[in-house]
Amino acid sequence: MSVNTNNIYGEISITDEAIANFVYYASLECYGIVELVPYSILDSVTALFTRKNTVKGVRIRTSGDRIFIDVHVIVKHGVSIKAGAESLKEFVKYRVERFTGMLVDTVNVNIKGVKL
């Protein structure tokens, strides 16, 4: 899938994979985020045996010009989980909206673990 929009110059189409890559790198810039992890073991095994390119820890769903983002992360020990998750949600939403020009409907942050 992809999100599409039109302006006076023509049509713009952005694939889910491009958005997922952008979300991956934007998430790593956020304070307290150590790494992104696959959202399930089945998805990580499936990615090994298929040619489908998936971005580790990010799932993008689109509907029209709206974007729904799921991020699966490991946070740094000592960082407030609530504050880190809220910061990540706001940062990713802001960056993706500026990058795509589309509306981000939701950013769901799933904390999968804590590392030192």
Steps between C-alpha positions, in 0.01 A plus 500: 500500500593862482362840587408731216432868471466753222618856471524752217814330367364145487453187706723393788513136609705382800532128569447350845856368489642850452296628794607201713869567427452864593322404825779253584774763481288771664429264792869434556557877535257518791649515851479175694438271204773236476375296204195387307402134506279281278136513601473121520717194458283381211559826311877483551514139376274581205728790403797261488335266250317745277627770270269751659690793646382574851632758737582359842265625769276720284160421353324753277135491399344761275145596423454771241730779609516386864794308646488258795836410656599222742850515646656222711796619706740422780562790738805593700502406868432799723289690248136554593306264275196726490704811417709313243193356327322837491813668366539234231134531397519878464839496327404232245162662431661841442782367281277276284242775446776737389660231281183385325263794524234250611321466833624244749190367671665291772845399619487192723816438703555145624776464760654154450777525759756700695878501449783644705 
